[in-house]
Amino acid sequence: MTSALLAGERISGFGSVHDAPELPAGFTDMFESYRIRAGDVRLHVVIGGDGPPLLLLAGWPECWYAWHALMPALARNFTLIVPDPRGSGLSDNPDHGYDGDTMAGDMFALMDVLGHTRFAMVGHDIGEWTAFAMASLKPERIVRLAIGEAMVPGVSPSPPLVSDDRQISDFLWHKNFNRAREVNEKLVSGREEIYFGHQFASKAASPDAVPAHARQFYIQLMRDPANLRSSFEYYRDLDLTIPQNKAHVARGKWPMPVLTFAGAWACGDLIAQEIATMADDLTSAVVPECGHFVPEEKPAALLAALEPFLEPYARGQD
């Protein structure tokens, strides 16, 4: 056990591994919840497993729990570090710092505290935004990178504000809503079930593809006013993230192997097409009959893509 974990605070209660729904048998024997200071924020981090470090970053409007179905299998070969990024779950909710480069800095600081100089990582949704910044800022630290189900702002041309494709409009309208200032919080506060329930129902392959217990877990966490505000700050700080990402693209391609993944009924081939501009060593997995929330809709299929991609890293061959 690292000195960081010895000094870190074990935490329990709702949102931790000790109060989360429908976890696999033996989960809390394998994983523990910690509060660890990483730079200027305290992050809730779930840690467990054995092997080289693997960082898992969830997206909006989720937290560490998005990975719970994959974690026991991955923990057989990797030490998993699964944080709630700033502004989500049980982590701090500062007033600022939700841009891509700052979020990347949080993750590098966390891995520094844990003693991991180089590591592999997997990012989903806005977890992919953070992973994009990390791979661009310090590519020498990322051994292998798997990312999915997010178009990265500032990398590809943005879709039109008023699209003539109704499906695109229905899939993306939340981005500008989330980017608004103050009024979105006022509209959603007290109506979290309506707003976030709609996101899960409309962006998954079917309304129940993300299980009801998972949806309710995330919605309950969003009833915390600080989490609700922070959930919009990721999008408000696109004012900073977009020029940052344009600068990252100008730096050139990444050196590490990259896997992209997506749901066939969500982003499909678009992720691989975008990331091909950044990676020459690129593998793509499109999961059939799956929507946006791949780790929860089709965990077995995602695991089947991740395991062979990560195997050289697990064997110490990278």
BALO-536346 format. One record per residue: x, y, z of N, C-alpha, C in turn; residue in three letters. Coordinates in steps of 0.001 Angstrom, whole numbers, plus 524288, in hexadecimal, padded with zeros to 5 digits. Each point is the difference from the previous one (the first is absolute). Example, Ala and Ser with C-alpha at 12.3 -4.5 7.8 and 13.67 -1.06 7.14 Angstrom:
% BALO-536346
833867E9C681E787FC86804A68000080384804B080000ALA;7FEA28041A7FD3080334804A68003C7FCFE80442802DASER;
***
This chain:
% BALO-536346
8034F7FB4F800007FCB1804B1800008036D804DC80000MET;7FEDB803B77FC8D8032C804A97FFA17FF4080377804C7THR;803DE8037D800CB7FF97803AA8045C7FB50803877FF61SER;7FE7B801207FB187FB69803497FF157FB1E7FD7480232ALA;7FF857FAE07FF4E7FB607FD5E80206800337FF9D805E7LEU;804AF7FF4180222800787FFDF805AC7FE7C8053E8025DLEU;80148804477FD3B7FEAE80533801EE7FA82801A17FE73ALA;7FDE37FD8D7FBF67FAD7801727FE1E7FBBC7FE59803C4GLY;7FB95802807FF5B7FB857FEF0803677FC577FC227FD65GLU;7FF267FB94802837FBFF7FC6F7FE0E7FAAE8026380114ARG;7FC877FF9F7FC3C7FAE58025C800B17FBBF7FBFD7FEEDILE;7FB88800FF802547FB777FC9B7FF497FB40803727FF12SER;7FB787FDB2800277FB41802FD7FF1F7FE647FFEF7FA56GLY;7FB8F802657FEF27FDCC7FFF27FABD803CB802557FC0EPHE;800BB7FD477FBAA80399801AE7FBF4805337FD398001DGLY;8013E7FD8080463804D77FD01800757FEF47FA527FE90SER;804187FCCA800217FF457FA6F7FEEC7FCA57FD668042CVAL;7FF77802948047F7FD1A7FDB0804557FA28801307FFD0HIS;7FE6F803677FC797FA6F8011F7FF5C7FEF98015E7FA4CASP;800517FBFF7FCC47FEE0800697FA6F7FCF17FB157FE82ALA;7FC5D8006F7FC767FC5C7FBAA7FF10802407FBAB7FC93PRO;7FE3E7FB4080110800B37FB887FC84805AB7FF2C7FE52GLU;8039980072803BD805747FEEF7FEB5800E67FA217FF85LEU;803AF7FE567FCB9801297FA677FF8D801A57FDB68053EPRO;7FF037FAFC800AE801687FD54804DF805CD800B38011AALA;8014580135804EE8056A8009D8019F80282805257FE7CGLY;7FCEF803AC7FE0280235804E37FE00802F4802F580443PHE;7FDB58006880498802888030C80420804907FD1B8027CTHR;800BF7FB0D7FEB9804C37FD4D8019680487801657FC65ASP;7FEAE801C67FB44803F88013C7FC158013C805D07FFBFMET;7FC168034B801328008E805997FF1A7FEA480312804EAPHE;8029080484800827FF01803818045B7FF72805937FDFDGLU;7FCE480316802CE7FF518058E7FECC803AC8034180359SER;802CB8038E7FD7C8039D80385802B57FED38059D7FE7CTYR;8013E8038E8037F8002B8058D7FEA6805B3801957FFEFARG;801F1801A67FB7280587801237FF4280094805757FDC3ILE;80396802FD80249800FC8053E7FDF28037B7FF957FB3CARG;7FE3C802677FBB8802F7800337FB268005E805BA7FE69ALA;80450802738011180071805967FEFF7FC648030A80387GLY;7FC878031F7FDAA7FC9D80360803287FAA17FDAD80100ASP;7FF2B7FB027FEB57FAED7FD8B800EF800AE7FADC802DCVAL;7FBF07FE91802F17FFB87FAD68026A7FC537FCB57FCA5ARG;8020A7FB977FE497FD0F7FCA37FC787FE6A7FAFC802BBLEU;7FB2D7FE607FF087FE637FAB38017B8021A7FC577FBDDHIS;802EB7FC04801BD802867FC5E7FC657FF077FA77801EBVAL;7FE1B7FCAC7FC8E7FF5F7FA748012B804CB7FD327FDDFVAL;802877FCEE8035A804F07FD867FE987FFD97FA438017FILE;8021D7FCB37FC9F800717FA72801308025A7FD1D7FB66GLY;801527FB19800EB802337FCC87FBE6805D07FF39800A9GLY;802537FD627FC22805837FE9E80050802598001E7FA8EASP;8044D802E17FF6880295800647FAF8801538059C7FEC2GLY;8017D8011F7FB358014A8055F7FE857FB37803898004DPRO;800E18051A800CE7FB908038E800F07FCC5801067FB20PRO;7FAD880001800C57FC3A8011F7FBE27FC21803FA8021ALEU;7FFE28048E7FDA67FC8D804488018F7FB067FFC47FCC4LEU;7FB757FFF38029E7FAEE7FFE27FD6A7FD298051B80119LEU;7FE6E802CC7FBE37FD4F80502800977FA8C7FFB27FD9FLEU;7FC1C800E2803357FA927FFDC7FE3A7FE678054C7FDC6ALA;7FB50800297FDDC7FE0C804BA7FD857FB538024D802CAGLY;7FD5E8037F7FD4C7FB76802E2802097FB117FCF37FEA5TRP;7FC4A7FF9C803877FFD4801FF8055C800FC7FBA5803FAPRO;804827FD7D7FF85801277FB4F8030680482800EE803C4GLU;802367FBD28020B8045E8003A803A6802DD7FAC47FF9BCYS;803327FEB9803DA8030C7FB207FFE87FCA97FB3A7FEEETRP;7FB118002A801CA7FC8B7FB797FFD17FEFE7FE2C7FA63TYR;800D5803677FC277FF217FE827FA928033C7FB3B7FE70ALA;804587FF20802B2803927FBBE7FEA97FF377FB188034CTRP;7FC397FFF5803877FFDD7FBE8803FB7FF787FA887FDBEHIS;7FD547FF7A7FB8E7FF387FACE7FDC7805047FDD17FD97ALA;8039A803637FE6D804E37FE427FDAC804677FF6B803FBLEU;7FF7A8027C8047A804628007D8039E802097FACC80220MET;7FCB67FC52801AD802397FB1E802138035B7FD167FC0APRO;7FE497FFD57FB16803177FD457FC028051D802E57FEEEALA;7FFCD805287FF78804BE802FF7FEF5803CF7FFC080492LEU;7FDF17FF8F804C0803577FFF9804A3803587FB1B80067ALA;7FED57FC057FCE58034A7FB4E8000F8056E801207FDD4ARG;80062803EE7FC97804FB8011A7FD6C8021080580800DBASN;7FCD380360802758018080572800927FE918021080568PHE;8030C803BE801CD7FE66803258047A7FC94804647FDE5THR;7FB107FFDC801607FC45803C57FDEE7FFD7804E480361LEU;800228047B7FD747FF4F80516802847FB3E8026C7FD59ILE;7FBBC8007C802F57FAF88017F7FDA47FDD9804B080309VAL;80154804BD7FE587FE6F804A3802F37FAB68022B7FE6DPRO;7FDB1802DD803A37FC0E803E47FEAC80301805007FEB8ASP;80009801D07FB22802C3804E57FEDE7FDB28048B80313PRO;802F780437800397FE0280499802CE7FA7C801327FE19ARG;7FC998012E803B87FAAB801767FEAC7FC377FB867FF85GLY;801BF7FB2E800F77FC6B7FB927FF6E800507FC77804BDSER;7FBE07FD0E800DE7FFED7FC1D8042C80133802598054AGLY;804057FDEB8028C80180801B98053B804E78035C7FFFELEU;801C4801B87FB6E80496803667FFAB7FE88805A9800F6SER;804048033D800BA7FF238058F800E97FD56802937FB5BASP;7FD5F8045D801247FD42803147FC06801FB8059F80012ASN;804C6800E07FE2280201805638000C7FCEA803777FC48PRO;800D78051A800887FD27803BB7FCC7801F5800337FA65ASP;804A87FDF57FF078025D800807FADC803417FB217FEE6HIS;8023F7FFC97FB4D803A17FBC97FEBB7FD977FB627FD44GLY;7FBED800DC7FCEA7FD607FBAF7FD55801757FFAA7FA36TYR;80404802E17FE788020C7FFAE7FAB0803667FB2B7FF6FASP;801017FE7B7FB23802BE7FB207FEF7805667FFC480257GLY;80315804237FF81805587FFD7801F1800377FFB3805F0ASP;7FC77802BE802A47FFEB7FFB7805B77FE437FAA2801D7THR;7FC097FDD37FD7F7FE527FAB98015D8045E7FC117FF12MET;802F3800B17FBBF804827FCA37FEFD804068009180458ALA;800E3804D3801B4803B1800E3804457FE6D7FD44804FAGLY;7FAE37FFDE8011B7FE1F7FD1E8049F801937FA487FFB4ASP;7FF477FDAC7FB63801137FA6A7FF75805DC7FEE18004FMET;8032C803477FDA9805A67FF5080084801AC8009D805AEPHE;7FDBE803D4802BB80155800BE805897FE687FB458033AALA;7FB697FDC67FEDA7FE427FB54802CB803C67FB7D7FF17LEU;8017A7FF1D7FB23803887FBAB7FEE28055F800F480254MET;801A5804ED80056804EF80138802A97FFC07FE87805C0ASP;7FBC0801788028B7FF647FECE8058C8001C7FA1F800ECVAL;7FDC07FD197FC5F7FFCD7FA5380084805067FD647FE2DLEU;803A2803097FDF28050D7FDDC7FE778002D7FD8F7FA9FGLY;7FC56801797FC947FFBC7FDAA7FACB801E7803F17FBE5HIS;804CC7FF597FE3A802308038B7FC1E7FDA97FF027FAA0THR;7FF8B7FAFB7FE8E7FDBD7FE8F7FAF87FB757FC4780100ARG;7FC13800597FCB37FB4A7FCEF800E87FCD97FFB67FAFEPHE;7FC667FC4B7FFCE7FC1C7FFC17FBD77FAFA8026A80201ALA;7FCA2801877FC5C7FB2080264801BC7FBA57FF0B7FC1EMET;7FB3280053802157FB3B7FF697FCF07FC708049380168VAL;7FDF2802B07FC107FC818046A800F87FB187FFA77FCBFGLY;7FB9680100802787FAEE7FFE17FD5F7FD6A8055880062HIS;7FD99801C27FBB17FD14804E47FFF0803B3804798017FASP;7FEA78035C803C4803978044180141804F27FDFC8029CILE;800067FB19801BE804E97FD8D80179803AA7FFA77FB60GLY;7FDCC7FF8E7FB458033C8002F7FB478023D805717FF37GLU;7FCF0804228013A8021F8054A7FF83804EB800A080356TRP;7FFAD7FE1F804E280489800628037D804807FCB57FDF1THR;7FED27FB447FE33804147FC987FDED802A48027F7FB3BALA;7FD02802A97FCC080232802AA7FB6D8041A803F7801BCPHE;7FEAC80328803E6803B8803E0801F5804C87FD5D80260ALA;7FF317FBC8802E7804647FD4C80276803BA7FDC27FBF3MET;7FDD97FD7B7FC01803467FDA07FBF9802FC804267FCEBALA;7FDDB804B87FFB58028A8043B7FD1F8040B802D480354SER;7FED6800B9805008037D802FB80366804C47FCDD801B5LEU;7FF277FB0B801548044A7FCC3801F47FFA17FA867FDA7LYS;800CA7FF907FAEB7FF557FAE57FD71803C27FBE180203PRO;8046D801A68020E803D47FC3B801EE7FE107FD05804CDGLU;7FBD9801F5802797FDFE7FD6F804B47FBAA7FC167FED0ARG;7FDAD800507FB5C7FB967FCA07FEAA802077FB7C7FCA3ILE;7FFDE7FB42802208021C7FB757FD457FC357FE347FBC3VAL;7FB0C7FF79801687FBD47FE9A7FC5C7FB25803158017CARG;7FCE38014B7FC0B7FB7C80362800D87FB427FDBD7FD3ALEU;7FBC27FF40802F17FB007FE5D7FDBF7FBFA8043D80129ALA;7FD53801E47FBF87FC5780458800A57FB2F7FF057FCB0ILE;7FB8D80206801E77FB477FF007FD0F7FB798038E8012FGLY;7FC968005C7FC227FAD8802708005F8002B805CD80162GLU;803B6802C87FD9A7FFF6805B58006F802C3802497FB4CALA;7FDA1803CD7FD92802BF803437FC43802AE8044D8032CMET;804EA800F47FEE28031D80384803477FF6C805987FE04VAL;7FDF680387803317FF3D8056B7FE4580520802867FE46PRO;7FFD8802927FB7D8049C8028C7FDF1803397FCAE7FC5CGLY;7FEAC7FAF57FF77803067FC7B7FCA47FD657FF7F7FAA8VAL;7FB137FE8F7FFF97FCFA7FFB97FB227FC5E804B97FFAASER;7FE4D8016E7FB587FC3E8044C7FF887FB0E7FEDC80329PRO;7FDFF803EA802A17FB417FF4B803127FB547FF557FC66SER;7FC317FCC9801907FB357FF917FCDE7FCF78051D80035PRO;7FC8A800E37FC537FD06804EA7FFF97FC9B80089804DCPRO;7FF30804D5801A97FCC6800FA804977FA797FDFD7FF31LEU;7FDD3800E57FB6F7FAD77FDF97FE9E800D17FC1B7FB91VAL;800627FB04801768012F7FBF87FC237FB227FE8E7FCE4SER;800BA7FEB77FB0E7FB967FE197FCF07FF417FA1E800BAASP;803507FDA6803407FF887FA6F8015D7FDB47FF9980572ASP;7FB1F7FE4B8006D7FD517FFE78050C802DE7FC81803EEARG;8023A7FBA27FE38802BB7FC7480387804B8802A98027BGLN;802FA802E87FCE18047B802D5802217FE3980418803E4ILE;7FBD3802CB7FEB17FDED803F2803917FE6B7FD9880532SER;7FD397FBA37FFD37FE3F7FD6E804CE804957FDFA80336ASP;8043A7FE837FD64804757FDB0802B08038F8041D80278PHE;80020804B57FDBB803E8803DE801967FDCA804E18029BLEU;7FAD9800928006C7FDD3804EA801E8801D08015E80581TRP;801277FBF48031F80174800F88056A805178030E8007BHIS;803597FFC47FC138051080298800757FF68805E580094LYS;7FCC0802667FCB57FF38805A5800887FCB680155804C8ASN;7FC557FC958015B7FD05800E1804D3803AB7FFF0804B5PHE;803757FC238002C803997FF9E8046B803CE804928002DASN;8011B802457FB92803D48043D7FFB97FDC48053A801CCARG;7FAE280065800677FD91804E6801BC801A88013C8059CALA;7FF56804D78018B80187801B4805417FB28800AD8036BARG;7FFFA7FD48804627FC378009A8043B7FA8C7FE057FEB8GLU;7FDE6801747FB857FA8E7FEAF7FF037FF427FA187FFC2VAL;803E07FD167FE1A7FF607FA547FFBD7FF9D7FD9780574ASN;80329801FC803A47FF967FE068055A7FA92801058023FGLU;7FDF4804A37FF0C7FAD48015B802167FBC57FC8D7FD9DLYS;8008F7FEBF7FB127FC167FCCD7FD658003E7FA49801B4LEU;804B57FE0A80114800A17FA718013C7FF6E7FEEE805D2VAL;80166803BA803537FFB37FF2A805A67FA797FE718019BSER;7FFA27FBA0802AA7FAEC7FDE18017C7FD807FCB77FBC3GLY;80252800097FB587FE037FCF17FB978044F7FC7A7FDC4ARG;8039F7FE7A80374804777FCDC7FE457FE457FAE57FD6EGLU;7FBD67FDB98020E7FE1D7FB137FDC57FE43800CA7FA50GLU;7FD7C8045E7FEEE7FE2A8010A7FAAF804A4800C57FC56ILE;803928037A80184804328016E7FC64803E57FB8A7FF41TYR;802297FE0880444803F87FBF37FF707FD967FAC77FE6EPHE;7FB3A7FF03801CB7FD507FB547FE337FF49800067FA20GLY;7FED4804957FDD67FF6F800747FA53805307FEFE7FD3DHIS;80450801D38023D805147FF257FD86801277FA277FF87GLN;7FF217FD2080434800FB7FA5F7FFD17FC407FD457FC44PHE;7FB0D80170800327FC117FD517FCCA800BC8010E7FA33ALA;8018A804C77FEA580034801817FA81805397FEEC7FD6BSER;804237FF5280300805297FF3F7FDAB801ED7FA628005ELYS;7FD5F7FCC6802FF801267FA6A800097FD0A7FD617FB8AALA;801287FB037FF287FD757FD297FBB97FA297FF57800EFALA;7FE6C7FFF8804F77FA7B7FFB88016D7FF61802BA80542SER;7FB43801718017D7FF48802D7804F0801FB7FD1C804CDPRO;800447FAD27FFCF801B47FCFB80482805607FD8C7FF40ASP;802DA8019A7FBFA805257FDA87FF0A803D68013080466ALA;7FFB0804B380246802BC80117804DF7FC3A7FE888045DVAL;801627FC42803607FC407FE02803CE7FDC18044880380PRO;7FB367FF2A801C77FD4D803E6803378030E80146804E8ALA;802707FC0A8027E802DA8011D804D9804AE8038D7FEFAHIS;802797FF757FB6A804658036A7FEB47FE178058B7FEF2ALA;7FBC5800817FD0E7FDE88052E7FEE17FE9E802D98050DARG;7FD837FD4D8038F7FE6D80274804E4804B1801858035FGLN;804177FCE07FFCB804D080135802DC80247805247FE17PHE;800868009B7FAE180226804D47FDD17FC6B804A58010DTYR;7FAF27FF367FF687FC548044D800CF80025801DE805A5ILE;800647FC5C803AA8004C8018980581804E98033C80109GLN;804617FE827FDB6804C680314800AC7FF54805737FDB7LEU;7FD0A8007C7FBCE7FF29805157FD8F7FC39803748030DMET;7FD567FDD0803C97FC9380342803438032B80360803CAARG;804FC7FEEB8007A8038580373802EA800D0804EE7FCB5ASP;7FE8B8049E801EE80075804BD7FCCC80582800F67FDF4PRO;803F77FE878030F8055F800CA7FE3C801347FC7E7FB58ALA;7FE3E7FB208002B800DA7FC7E7FB8D7FD00801D07FB33ASN;7FB40801EB800D97FCE1801E57FB9E802B98048C7FD52LEU;801C6803C880317802CC804727FDB4804D47FE267FD11ARG;803117FCAC80284804DB7FE3D7FD8E7FEFF7FD027FAF9SER;7FBA47FD2D7FFBF7FEE37FCF07FB4F7FF67803807FB3CSER;7FE6D804DC800DA7FF98803C17FBB480520802DD7FF02PHE;8035780054803FC804E0802E97FF638039B7FD7D7FBF6GLU;7FFD17FACE7FF68803307FD8C7FBED7FECA802607FAAATYR;7FB11801317FF207FE518021A7FAF5800C4805E57FFBETYR;7FF36802AB8045180101805A080011805C2801217FEEEARG;8036D7FCA8801ED80599800DD7FF3A801EB7FE3C7FAA6ASP;7FC597FE837FC86801937FF257FA9280249804F37FD9CLEU;7FEB8804908023A80266804DC7FE40805F47FFA88005DASP;801F07FD12803DB8059B7FF2E800AC801DC7FB0C7FD42LEU;7FCD37FBE180052801A37FAEA7FE03800B17FFFC7FA19THR;7FC8D802A97FD2A800517FFE97FA4680530802397FE07ILE;801AE804A6801AE8052B801D37FE2C8047A7FC98801F7PRO;7FF797FDBD804A18040A7FC63801D7800877FB657FC46GLN;7FB907FDC07FE71800327FB717FC9480210801587FA95ASN;7FEBD804917FE188022A801A07FAF7805F7800588004DLYS;801F5801D98046C805AE8002A800C0802467FA7D80063ALA;7FD217FC7180278801E07FA988005B800607FD807FA9AHIS;7FC1E800E57FCC4800267FDDB7FAB3804CC801F87FD18VAL;80147804F4800C8804818024E7FD4A805257FD92801B8ALA;8001F7FD948049A804CE7FD85801DB801517FB0F7FCF4ARG;7FC367FDB47FD77800FD7FB577FCF27FDCD7FB2080286GLY;801247FB8F7FD7D7FD8D7FB1880182802677FDB1804F2LYS;7FCFC7FC9180275801B17FD49804B88035E7FB437FE8CTRP;803987FE82803778034B7FB767FEDD7FDC97FACC801D3PRO;7FC4780008803A47FE3A7FB22802737FBD47FD3C7FCC2MET;7FF737FAD2800A87FB9A7FD3D7FD937FAD2801EC80247PRO;7FC15800697FCA57FAE6802138018D7FBB57FC4E7FE2AVAL;7FC4C7FF0E803747FB307FD2C7FEBA7FB77803C880084LEU;7FCBA800607FC047FB1A802E1800917FB847FC178005CTHR;7FC04801758030E7FB5A7FCB2800717FB2A803727FFC2PHE;7FBCC7FDBF7FE117FB26802F77FF707FB737FC467FF7BALA;7FB5A801E88013E7FB417FD177FF057FE47800C37FA63GLY;7FE5D7FBCD7FD847FE4C8005C7FA897FB56803A47FF68ALA;7FCBD8006F8040E7FB5A803467FFBD800F28056F8024BTRP;804F680147800EB8016280530801EB80423802537FC5EALA;804E58002F801BF804088028C7FCD4802097FC997FB8FCYS;7FF757FAE8800668018A7FC987FBB4805A6800C17FE50GLY;800D1800E87FAEA805478008E7FDDF8025A80566800CCASP;7FCF7803AD8020E801D98056780044804B1800AE80391LEU;800467FD0080440804598009B803B08051F7FE897FD5BILE;800097FB857FD70804C87FE4A7FD528018E803DE7FBC3ALA;7FC3F8021E7FD2F80138803B77FBDC8029E804E38023CGLN;7FE0F801DA804698024E804A78025D805697FEDC80231GLU;8008E7FBBE802F0804EF7FEE2802A9804357FE367FC2AILE;7FE7E7FE5A7FB50803E27FEB87FC0480363804B47FEABALA;7FE10804AC8010E80325804B07FF1580441800A780418THR;7FF997FCFD80453803B48008580454803577FB21800E2MET;7FE7B7FB8D7FDCC802A67FB1180141800CD7FCCD7FB07ALA;804CD7FE407FF38801207FC6B7FBAD7FF097FA578018BASP;8012C7FEB0804E77FF3B7FAA9801F97FA8D7FFC780270ASP;7FC1A7FF197FCB17FA8A800918019F7FCEE7FB097FEF0LEU;7FD297FE3D804027FC557FBAA7FF917FA9D8020E8016FTHR;7FBF57FDF97FD727FAB2801E1800FF7FC5E7FB7A80136SER;7FC7F800D8803BD7FBED7FC32801477FAC5802D28002AALA;7FC697FE577FCAA7FAA88020E8000E7FC787FBA0801F6VAL;7FD4B80103804557FCF77FBF8802AC7FA7D7FFD57FDC0VAL;7FE4E7FB907FDD87FABC7FFA47FDAF7FBB4800AC80417PRO;7FB8B801F57FE387FB55800888033F80121802C780530GLU;8033F803FA7FFB3801A3802DF804B17FF9C805D17FEF7CYS;7FE4A802E2803FC7FFC6805A27FFB4804D88028080245GLY;7FF4280481802828045A80338801D1802CD7FDC7804C0HIS;7FD297FD7E80386802377FE8680513802567FA817FFC2PHE;804227FF677FCE5802287FAE07FEC78019E7FCEE804DFVAL;802BB8024E803D4801AE7FCD98047E7FB857FD8F80316PRO;7FB68802557FFC37FB967FDDA802EA7FC227FD187FC8CGLU;7FF7C8019A7FB247FC717FD3C7FC7A802347FABA7FE47GLU;805147FFEF7FEAB802747FB507FDDB805617FF288027BLYS;800387FF2880522805247FF788027E8032D7FB657FDF7PRO;7FD797FB9F7FED5802E77FB6E7FE1B80280801257FABAALA;7FD31802AF7FC99802268014B7FADC80484803D380077ALA;7FF88803CF8037D8044A803AF800C1804B97FD3C80250LEU;7FF157FC9A803C38044B7FD0880249802C37FCBE7FBD9LEU;7FD047FDBB7FC70802477FCD17FBD0803708033F7FC66ALA;7FEFA8050D7FF8780359803727FCEA804B0801E080329ALA;7FF378011780503804338022180338804367FBFF8013FLEU;7FE7A7FB3780133803D87FC30801EB8045B7FEEC7FC12GLU;7FED87FECC7FB0D8045D7FF1F7FC6280329804F37FEE4PRO;7FD6E8047B8000B802D4804DF7FF24803D88010B80471PHE;7FE6B7FEE0804D180346801178048E803C77FB938014CLEU;7FF6C7FB847FD828032C7FB7480174805E4800FB7FFADGLU;80210802787FBDC805A6801017FFFC801D280345804A7PRO;7FCCD803B3801938013D80330804A07FFF37FCB0804E1TYR;7FC147FCA3800947FFAE7FC9180491804C07FC648004DALA;802147FE6B7FB868047D7FC697FFC980542802E38005CARG;7FFC8805268006B804DC802FF80057802DF800887FAEEGLY;7FD337FF8D7FB938027E8002E7FADC8001F8056D7FDA7GLN;7FD4E803CC8025E8000F805617FDF1804898031180260ASP;
***
